[in-house]
Amino acid sequence: MSKTMTQQSYDKILEAAKILCEYCENNACENCQVTRLTDDAYLDATEEGIIDDA
């Protein structure tokens, strides 16, 4: 299920990630599913022109 990324969706994803990461006690961020999801959201937001990857 692929949705079009919006600024509002991107902001919500980043806020949720921040909350989850603050709660987390694990130090393996490079292997974290939250990190992977925020990376995917970043790529989608870049493709939609929401953020500039300059």
C-alpha positions, 0 to 999 in steps of 0.5 A: 500500500503506497500513499503519496507523501505529504508534508503533514505525513512526513512531519507526523512520521518524524515526530513519531520517530522522535518519540519512539527513539527517546523511549528506546534503550537500544543502541543499535540505531543502524539496525532499527526499523524506525530508522529504516522507516524514516529513511524511506519517508525521507526518500519519498518526501524527496521524490514528492518535492517536499524536501530539497535534497540539494 
